[in-house]
Amino acid sequence: MKILFLANRLPHENVAGGHRLIYQRMRQLIDQGHQVGLAAFVASENTGYIPELQKSLMELETAPTPQPNVITRVFRDYISSSMPAIFWKNHSKQMMRTVGDMVCRTKYDVVIAEFGEMGQYLYRNPYLSAVHKVVSCHRCLTTAFSKYMETSGVSPALRLKSASQVRMLEKYEFELYSAMDHILTLTAEDRFTLLNHAPQLPVSVIPPGIDCGYLNRKQTRRAKQPILMMCGYFANKSNHDGAMWFAREVWPLVSAKHPDLQYYLVGEGASDEMKRFAKKDGRVVVAGLVDDLRPYREQASIFINPMRLGSGLRIKMLEAMATGLPVVSTSLGAAGIPAQNGMNSFIADTPELFADSIEWLLNDHQLAVNMGQAAKVMVKKQYDIRSTTHELEQILQEVVSI
């Protein structure tokens, strides 16, 4: 098959989370003999990955990451009623034309829009010719926005405005999905969420494939200097909120008992607030964008996943578990993952319990090793990249035969 992927960030081997999943899907499909193309937004700091991707892809087209100006934001948030803000944030006329040109030129059998936001390029795109269309829904946008408004402590006036935004988002998101040939989700819970909004949708679950061999972590000895690690794209509100909630509410509780403990924040998009916090406490390190996450996981003692906002499966947690790192997560951060509290992870939703969980792992090295190994076994058994790729192939074959 000729398969075109659409992504809102450049997927490559060293990125974490959902965009690494996209990279893995493309790589595995290429290994199975399929011809794969990619259209993606790219920021200037990621252009170095383009030459390596071009070696394996049939074609690669990029567009600058959209940067709405003040006028565009005002129009988007207060005037336009045709497209919700989260879609405007990823909207580009250049990308509309690029996707249309690629489909026309290369005659793709199917196009997969990774993340719901990118589905707009398969929906009401005036440049797009007939092609089979699939959206890989990493999270329900309506649910994620609703949870954000419930948790973020916004003013009553903004909450009133947000109610109309949720209705608009739900209408647009599910009209878009209804125009597709198929929808993919990462978990059965996400599939149920979508069907609860639109029972007629053709939805299949394709779990995220994890390359356990690539992610294997060799170190299991007790580290001389304990390190807590969180990774993610911190320009994302849910990642930023999690990082700062931990910094404000949990870090003081654990750092007071462990003066040598460090807190590493690894990933691009760190805010000024995060950098100010790190400047005030030298034990907090904002590492920023890195070429390879594996050395950081190798040195880390515990992976933390303190998510309070958003929805969907957090692939970065599965990747950490695949390395054998013990994980402490909120229940929302572990949503969709077969996390067994006290067995293959610790689940904690209050600052005190989160801090206690970290304390147990720091003080009991054998507990940390056993928990990490149990997590690694679970990921290898349930999320092996080869089996999930086979499932994806079967769905795509069914779609193109329609």
Residue, then its C-alpha position, 0 to 999 in steps of 0.5 A: m500500500k501507499i500510505l501517507f501520514l500527517a503529523n503536527r510535529l516531526p516524528h523521529e526516533n528520539v522524540a517521546g510519546g505520541h510522535r515517537l509512536i508515529y515514527q515507529r508506525m512508519r518504520q514498521l510499515i516500511d519494513q513490511g514493504h509498504q510505501v510511506g510518505l509524510a507531511a508534517f509541521v516542523a520547527s526550526e530546531n527539528t530540521g536536523y532530523i529531516p535528512e535521515l527521514q528522507k532516506s526511508l520515506m517515499e516522500l517528505e513534505t514539511a510546513p512551518t509550525p503555525q504561529p498565530n498572530v494577535i489578530t488571528r488569535v482574536f478572530r479564532d477565539y472571539i469571531s470565527s464560529s467555523m472552527p474551534a480554537i484547537f483546530w485553528k492552532n494547527h491550521s495552515k493553508q500551506m499544509m492544506r495545499t501540500v496534502g492535496d498535492m501529495v495525494c494527487r501526485t502520488k496516488y496514495d491508497v490511504v491517508i492517516a491523520e495522526f491526532g484529531e487536530m490533523g484530521q482537518y486536512l482530510y475534512r473540507n480540504p478544497y485541494l484534496s482529491a478522492v482518497h481513503k481517510v483515517v484519523s488516529c485519535h490519540r485523545c478525544l479533544t472534547t473530553a480533554f478540553s472539558k477536563y481542562m476547564e474542570t481542573s484549571g480553576v478558571s473564572p466563572a465568566l471564562r467557564l461560561k464562555s468555555a461551555s459554548q466552546v465545548r459544544m462547538l468543539e464537540k460538533y466540529e470534532f465528531e462531524l470531522y470523524s463522521a466524514m472519515d472511513h475509519i477512526l483509530t484509538l489507542t485504548a478501549e476506553d477511548r473507543f468507548t468515549l468516541l462511541n458515546h458521542a457518535p455511536q455510528l463511528p467505525v472505530s478500532v483499537i490499535p494499541p501503541g507499539i513499543d520497541c522494548g529492545y531499543l528502550n532497554r535500560k541496562q542500569t539497575r544498581r542504586a544510583k549515587q545521586p537519585i534523579l526524578m525524571m519527567c519528559g514531554y512537550f511542555a508547551n502542551k498545557s497538560n504537561h506544563d500543569g503536571a510539571m508545575w503541580f509536582a514542583r509546587e506541591v510534591w517536590p518540597l515534600v520529597s526534597a526536604k528528606h533527600p537533599d541530594l535528590q534532583y528533578y529533571l524536566v526533559g523536553e522542549g517547550a519549557s515555560d519561563e515559569m519552569k525556568r524560574f523555578a529551576k533557577k531558584d532551586g539548583r536541584v531542578v534541571v530543565a534539560g530542554l530538547v535532547d537528541d536521545l532520551r535513553p541516557y536520561r532514562e539510564q541515569a534516572s531513579i524514578f519516572i514521574n507522570p503527574m498528569r492532571l489535565g487532558s485525556g488519552l493514553r500517555i505513551k511516555m509512561l509505557e516507554a518508561m515502563a519498557t525501560g524498567l524504570p519504576v513509575v509514579s503516576t496520577s490515575l489520569g496519567a495512567a489512564g488506559i494502561p494496565a497499571q497495577n498499583g504497588m505491582n508495576s507502578f505506584i498510582a497517587d493523586t494527592p501530593e502526600l501520596f505521590a511523595d510517599s510513593i517516591e519515598w518508598l522507591l528511594n528507600d527500598h532499592q529492591l522494590a524499585v527494581n522489582m517494580g521496574q521489571a514487572a512493568k517491563v514484562m507487562v509492556k513487552k507482553q501487551y504492546d510489542i511493536r510487531s503485533t500492533t503493526h500487524e493489527l494496523e495493517q489489517i485495518l488499513q487493508e480493510v479500509v482500502s478495500i471499501 
